[in-house]
Amino acid sequence: MSRKTEEQYIQEITELNNQLINTQRNLHKKNQELERTVKDLQQALDEIKRLKSLLPICSNCKKIRNDDGYWQEVEEYISEHTDVKFSHGLCNDCLKKLYPNIYDENEEEKQ
């Protein structure tokens, strides 16, 4: 079995070092490409969010026109597109308008 000379060791180390440098350069290029892709995807996602944030809503009944062109209740539309669940109640203005007697009773109880 022949022994390697110091020069052969130096040559092997140099080759390995060159391979490492090339690998680092390739990784750097791939990282730059990945960063550009992430940036492009983020911009696309921001654009989609912006476009999706424009909801066509009826100015009278407040139904929303969905992607299929059908009108549906706000609660139904939002529930389908998010994890939001609704519970219903009446604000004081609507309570006063729709049920003035109950509103008056509530006001008396508060005092």
Secondary structure as UniProt FT lines:
FT   HELIX           6..52
FT   TURN            59..61
FT   STRAND          64..65
FT   TURN            67..68
FT   STRAND          71..72
FT   HELIX           74..81
FT   HELIX           92..98
FT   HELIX           100..110
//
